[in-house]
Amino acid sequence: MFKNDFLPLIPEGSNVILDLGCGSGRLGRVLREMNKASELIGVELHPPAAEESAKYYTRVYQDNIESLNLPYAEYFDFVICGDILEHLIDP
């Protein structure tokens, strides 16, 4: 499901964004169309959705965010956790 609640919070520009639970990439597509992201990193558990989102994201990790160790430190301008926190065992 795609919610556009995040869009007004992200200014135009070369933002680096981490999208946890990126689904099929609809948010990433819109962020790119609106010139709000220069780099998009996504994490998605479900393989078909992760594969689809790779069309719009710089990199997609197909993995569980609760056990994944991402190789980034102080890298992102924004971290989006839309519709994902309620699904986690230990958010």
C-alpha positions, 0 to 999 in steps of 0.5 A: 500500500502506498501512502503519500503522507511522507512526500510533503516532509521531504524537500526537493533535492539530492536527498539520500533516503532509506525506505524500510519496507519499500514494497514494490517501490511506488514511493520510490518512483514518486520520490524520483519523479518529484526530484526528491531523491538522488539515491534510494536504498530499500529493504523489503522482505518479500522477493517479488516486491523487492524485485519490482522495487529495484526498478526505482531504487539504487539498491534493494536489500531483500531481507528481514530488517530486524536481522539485517546489518546495513553497511551505512553509518550517518549516510541517510538524510531520511529514513522512512518506516511507513507501514512497517513498524507495526509488523516488527517483533521488536520495533 
